[in-house]
């Protein structure tokens, strides 16, 4: 008998990466504008970087 091992499928995330600067030394990456809005509530001075 031949046993075939299963392999993991590669998941490709096609959502855009959005970089956010929340203060003068902290930059985070989020995947959606909803996540940015949540960070914006906590840190009103947060801006989107390009």
N, C-alpha and C positions, 0 to 999 in steps of 0.2 A: 504494500500500500504506500501511496505517496501522499504525504500531508503537505498542504499548501499553507504557509504562514500568511496571516493577514498583515497588510501594511496600512499605515495611517494615510488618509487622504490629505493632501496639502490644501489648506484653506487660504484662499487669497482674499484679502480685505480690500475692496475697491473704494471704500469711503475715503473722502479727502482728509488729510491731516491738517489741522489748524493749530498753529503755534500761538500761544497767548502769553503775554508778559504781564504778570500780576503785580510785580514790584520791580525795583531796580536791579535785583539779582536773581529773580526766579522766573523761569520760562517753563511752561508746561505744554503738552501736546494733547489735544482732544480730537474726537472724531465727528462731532456734530455741533450744530449751533445751539441745540438744547443744552448740551454740556457747557458751552460757553456762557449761556444765560445763567446757569446755576453758579458758575464761578464768578460771574459779574455781580450776582447778589451778595456773595461773600466779600468780594474785593471790588468795590465800585471803580477803582482806578485801573482795572484790567483793560488791556488793549490787544487787538489782534495784530500780530507781526506778519510781515510778508517775506 
